[in-house]
Amino acid sequence: MNEIAVTNNGLPRVVIIGAGFAGLNLVKTLEGKPVQIILLDQNNHHQFQPLLYQVAISGLESDSVVYPIRKLFKSCINMIFRMVSVESVDTLNNRVITNLGYVSYDFLVIATGSSTNFYGLKNIENNSIGLKNINDAINLRSWILQSLESAIDGSSDEEKQKLTKFVVVGGGPAGVELAGALAEFKKYLLRNDYPEIDSTLMKIYLIQSDKRILPAMSERSSAHAHEILKDLGVEVLLNTRVKDYDGQSLIVEGKNGREEILAGIVIWTAGVRGNAPDGLDTVLLSAGNRIIVNEYNQVQGLENVYAIGDIAFMQTPEYPKGHPMVAQVAIQQSRNLGRNILAVLNGEKSLTAFRYRDKGSMAIIGKKDAVADIKNVFLDGRAGWLIWSVIHLITLSGFKNKLAVALNWAIKYFTYEKANQLIIRKYSPGHTLN
Ligand SMILES: Cc1cc2nc3c(=O)[nH]c(=O)nc-3n(C[C@H](O)[C@H](O)[C@H](O)COP(=O)(O)OP(=O)(O)OC[C@H]3O[C@@H](n4cnc5c(N)ncnc54)[C@H](O)[C@@H]3O)c2cc1C
């Protein structure tokens, strides 16, 4: 196998797999420092996952939630980017094996994130869609719009009802935000843009296995979000598990036993699993396929290999099940690790253990309401919405993207107009149609 052509400049080489929140912030921490950074990603862009659902419901252009990696680091002289798919890691020989050859490292940082976990439910995986990347978002947008177009000429009311019944599985922030946005789509757009469809036929379900939605947030936030979703007409089913879906009928088990719901679209946001590359001993992986690390994000028994972000499973007394898989953990771990790598290179003996500073969590429901738990302060309504919007705009990459998103939100806030109802490529579950 060939070595990928990257010049060896004699500086210690840090290879980072993944240009998500963790990988990008590690590059920023090491920028201009005496190391050679090689950043590898299967895509040439960074994607802003928190806003994917807005692309899916035609609220934002897809280009405004992704940003080219090369453009982000055009003035970073100690970083080389390669768009490659990492196949495995060879920790004996300090090499990363990719589809285009291998790359040698002095330090390896695995920041490969996570993907949708269907927990082995093959039927559901084949007939529903996840929401983890920009392709999912564009495919879901097409699927929703195609269903509405088909519903116009559906042969019976039952057929039309099925085509316009959208089920979101998973009551975490991603599911709640998506269900709220779909309900607003129905409320404000269906009548105007699809006058041929009887809007009373369209139904949105949110299915949650827990006893409440947003279980990681305060009870107050959870109750408020539930109330708003109900007001928007979302059917929220708690303590309910999805068992099967064949593309027509969704089987759920809840307080009324086993039930069947005819559903045209099922969106699965109910779980994720780590994207651990091959080559690591299975004892280094947690149940959710995350890489087990110590308090310095170091992989057990491998002194120069680290994992950060969603892929890292660090157990601490405060987080016995590992840290939450959110952007703040990824960002804070990358900064701490960057400083520790520089400390190691400076010959310092003591490294800084990672301590998560939880800045709070939030979820938006519809376009004018949100819930936010920030320390002991609870915000909802317009205040929650404003803080959610400002924080997401600050975190989004690229000035042009910030401007495009802010403009889209401003227009939507006042007009309810959604400008991106485009079926650029058709979609059916399991494969993209051209
Ligand atoms: C719909 C949705 C909404 C969310 N909303 C929020 C929110 O509101 N607030 C919040 O804090 N968090 C939110 N999150 C979670 C947050 O986005 C993640 O915690 C965060 O992206 C993790 O960052 P990461 O760098 O670890 O992984 P990622 O951002 O997933 O990046 C991983 C990178 O690794 C690359 N990669 C993976 N495998 C390979 C391979 N084999 N070869 C090459 N490259 C590879 C991927 O292409 C990707 O660029 C949301 C997530 C989703 C899906």
PDBQT file of the ligand as one rigid body, heavy atoms in Angstrom, charges set to zero:
ROOT
HETATM    1  C1  LIG A 501     -29.933  16.479  13.966  1.00  0.00    +0.000 C 
HETATM    2  C2  LIG A 501     -28.929  16.805  15.052  1.00  0.00    +0.000 A 
HETATM    3  C3  LIG A 501     -29.132  17.910  15.862  1.00  0.00    +0.000 A 
HETATM    4  C4  LIG A 501     -28.216  18.215  16.866  1.00  0.00    +0.000 A 
HETATM    5  N1  LIG A 501     -28.433  19.336  17.639  1.00  0.00    +0.000 NA
HETATM    6  C5  LIG A 501     -27.530  19.672  18.564  1.00  0.00    +0.000 A 
HETATM    7  C6  LIG A 501     -27.693  20.867  19.319  1.00  0.00    +0.000 A 
HETATM    8  O1  LIG A 501     -28.675  21.601  19.156  1.00  0.00    +0.000 OA
HETATM    9  N2  LIG A 501     -26.725  21.188  20.235  1.00  0.00    +0.000 N 
HETATM   10  C7  LIG A 501     -25.627  20.377  20.423  1.00  0.00    +0.000 A 
HETATM   11  O2  LIG A 501     -24.759  20.710  21.240  1.00  0.00    +0.000 OA
HETATM   12  N3  LIG A 501     -25.441  19.261  19.732  1.00  0.00    +0.000 NA
HETATM   13  C8  LIG A 501     -26.358  18.888  18.798  1.00  0.00    +0.000 A 
HETATM   14  N4  LIG A 501     -26.171  17.744  18.072  1.00  0.00    +0.000 N 
HETATM   15  C9  LIG A 501     -24.997  16.887  18.360  1.00  0.00    +0.000 C 
HETATM   16  C10 LIG A 501     -23.732  17.463  17.760  1.00  0.00    +0.000 C 
HETATM   17  O3  LIG A 501     -23.934  17.821  16.426  1.00  0.00    +0.000 OA
HETATM   18  C11 LIG A 501     -22.617  16.431  17.909  1.00  0.00    +0.000 C 
HETATM   19  O4  LIG A 501     -22.437  16.167  19.266  1.00  0.00    +0.000 OA
HETATM   20  C12 LIG A 501     -21.319  16.943  17.318  1.00  0.00    +0.000 C 
HETATM   21  O5  LIG A 501     -21.451  17.115  15.922  1.00  0.00    +0.000 OA
HETATM   22  C13 LIG A 501     -20.174  15.964  17.606  1.00  0.00    +0.000 C 
HETATM   23  O6  LIG A 501     -19.012  16.444  17.001  1.00  0.00    +0.000 OA
HETATM   24  P1  LIG A 501     -17.881  15.440  16.530  1.00  0.00    +0.000 P 
HETATM   25  O7  LIG A 501     -16.794  16.284  15.973  1.00  0.00    +0.000 OA
HETATM   26  O8  LIG A 501     -17.570  14.494  17.611  1.00  0.00    +0.000 OA
HETATM   27  O9  LIG A 501     -18.560  14.572  15.370  1.00  0.00    +0.000 OA
HETATM   28  P2  LIG A 501     -19.172  15.026  13.982  1.00  0.00    +0.000 P 
HETATM   29  O10 LIG A 501     -19.599  16.437  14.013  1.00  0.00    +0.000 OA
HETATM   30  O11 LIG A 501     -20.203  13.997  13.666  1.00  0.00    +0.000 OA
HETATM   31  O12 LIG A 501     -17.962  14.904  12.964  1.00  0.00    +0.000 OA
HETATM   32  C14 LIG A 501     -17.387  13.665  12.617  1.00  0.00    +0.000 C 
HETATM   33  C15 LIG A 501     -16.615  13.826  11.316  1.00  0.00    +0.000 C 
HETATM   34  O13 LIG A 501     -15.907  12.645  11.076  1.00  0.00    +0.000 OA
HETATM   35  C16 LIG A 501     -15.981  12.314   9.699  1.00  0.00    +0.000 C 
HETATM   36  N5  LIG A 501     -15.810  10.864   9.570  1.00  0.00    +0.000 N 
HETATM   37  C17 LIG A 501     -16.507   9.885  10.179  1.00  0.00    +0.000 A 
HETATM   38  N6  LIG A 501     -16.057   8.678   9.826  1.00  0.00    +0.000 NA
HETATM   39  C18 LIG A 501     -15.041   8.888   8.960  1.00  0.00    +0.000 A 
HETATM   40  C19 LIG A 501     -14.168   8.018   8.226  1.00  0.00    +0.000 A 
HETATM   41  N7  LIG A 501     -14.231   6.679   8.351  1.00  0.00    +0.000 N 
HETATM   42  N8  LIG A 501     -13.253   8.577   7.404  1.00  0.00    +0.000 NA
HETATM   43  C20 LIG A 501     -13.161   9.923   7.278  1.00  0.00    +0.000 A 
HETATM   44  N9  LIG A 501     -13.949  10.788   7.945  1.00  0.00    +0.000 NA
HETATM   45  C21 LIG A 501     -14.879  10.279   8.795  1.00  0.00    +0.000 A 
HETATM   46  C22 LIG A 501     -17.375  12.793   9.312  1.00  0.00    +0.000 C 
HETATM   47  O14 LIG A 501     -17.463  13.011   7.901  1.00  0.00    +0.000 OA
HETATM   48  C23 LIG A 501     -17.512  14.066  10.116  1.00  0.00    +0.000 C 
HETATM   49  O15 LIG A 501     -17.062  15.193   9.402  1.00  0.00    +0.000 OA
HETATM   50  C24 LIG A 501     -27.079  17.401  17.051  1.00  0.00    +0.000 A 
HETATM   51  C25 LIG A 501     -26.881  16.295  16.235  1.00  0.00    +0.000 A 
HETATM   52  C26 LIG A 501     -27.795  15.993  15.244  1.00  0.00    +0.000 A 
HETATM   53  C27 LIG A 501     -27.552  14.802  14.370  1.00  0.00    +0.000 C 
ENDROOT
TORSDOF 0
